[in-house]
Amino acid sequence: MTRHAALATPGTRRGELALGDCLTLLPELAQKRPFDLVYVDPPFDTRAHHGVRDGRGERARGERAYRDSWGGVDAFLAMLEPRLAAVRDTMSERASLFLHLDHRTVHEAKVLADGVFGRGAFQGEIVWIPGNGARRRGGPSVTHQTILVYARGSQMIWNDDDPALREPYAETSQRMHFGKRDASGRQYRERVIAGKSYRYYADIGRRRGSVWSDCPSMRANTPLLGEATGYPTQKPEALLERIIRAASLPESRVLDPMCGSGTTLAVAARLGRAWTGIDVSPVAIRIAKKRLGFTD
Ligand SMILES: C[S@@+](CC[C@H](N)C(=O)[O-])C[C@H]1O[C@@H](n2cnc3c(N)ncnc32)[C@H](O)[C@@H]1O
């Protein structure tokens, strides 16, 4: 196991990165202080060998990041199950797991994860729309991915009032219902529920639903934008920022056991959370180290 100490940069906590199979490395982490949030973005069983992209977005010749071929869905699930169980054992009582998959395996993986965490632990799912458009011909194009959410204990951290979990009211609703203004000019509506009056401000917005279409994957995969590292299947920071804001606290520890280019870790560091990342691909660890400001 190779562990690296991160540079402490202003406003961020120290974190750690490890190169290796998370199945081997997680039991050691389970002995330490538990994590409040785990994001797992495993291979999707695409049957591809994913290569790193260069600065122009072209595939770099010869540099392979990771292989995503398992010999069928059953073999993929057999890989995933013990790793989810190992993840579960690192989680605190208030922790949650966000498991990111797509249509290839999410339905079978849901049943698998129900078995690992208990069916009652399932909290719901986020439908993430990367926004790349439809590509398939001769059948339905699936233009979303799914993030399954599981709680470890009876009450996961969920910051209902964080602005990241708010979205603007529909325009018609704003026009129809938010006609009143308070002394400072803020628009609001008043509703009486069970005899009690509640005030809702238009600028606070309504609670965000489970379909997220405003975190485009393009940001993470276009070399023209600063976020892109060239790592294949890199996720956008906006997606991880919403998850981390929603389901962790400033003192929380965040784990990504298949961290790829380190998106979760970079956002956790920016938000002041302690973080741990693992990846079995030396290319992933090299890219993540650079992104996170490691010097060794
Ligand atoms: C979809 S990518 C993660 C991308 C990442 N979320 C990002 O934004 O860059 C999946 C990663 O899982 C890693 N991986 C696959 N099996 C693993 C294992 N057993 N232990 C640790 N990492 C693994 C791969 O090397 C790959 O980097």
The ligand as a Gaussian input file, in Angstrom:
#p B3LYP/6-31G(d) Opt

LIG

0 1
 C      -15.664000       5.717000     -13.118000
 S      -14.003000       5.804000     -12.604000
 C      -14.046000       7.028000     -11.294000
 C      -13.990000       8.434000     -11.844000
 C      -13.965000       9.498000     -10.762000
 N      -15.240000       9.617000     -10.074000
 C      -13.555000      10.841000     -11.295000
 O      -14.326000      11.835000     -11.192000
 O      -12.464000      10.940000     -11.872000
 C      -13.844000       4.293000     -11.734000
 C      -12.527000       4.082000     -11.042000
 O      -12.576000       2.902000     -10.248000
 C      -11.259000       2.413000     -10.154000
 N      -11.330000       1.043000      -9.620000
 C      -11.837000      -0.064000     -10.222000
 N      -11.730000      -1.119000      -9.397000
 C      -11.164000      -0.664000      -8.236000
 C      -10.810000      -1.281000      -7.011000
 N      -11.024000      -2.585000      -6.805000
 N      -10.250000      -0.530000      -6.032000
 C      -10.014000       0.791000      -6.236000
 N      -10.311000       1.424000      -7.399000
 C      -10.892000       0.708000      -8.379000
 C      -10.750000       2.547000     -11.586000
 O       -9.341000       2.484000     -11.648000
 C      -11.327000       3.902000     -11.971000
 O      -10.398000       4.931000     -11.742000

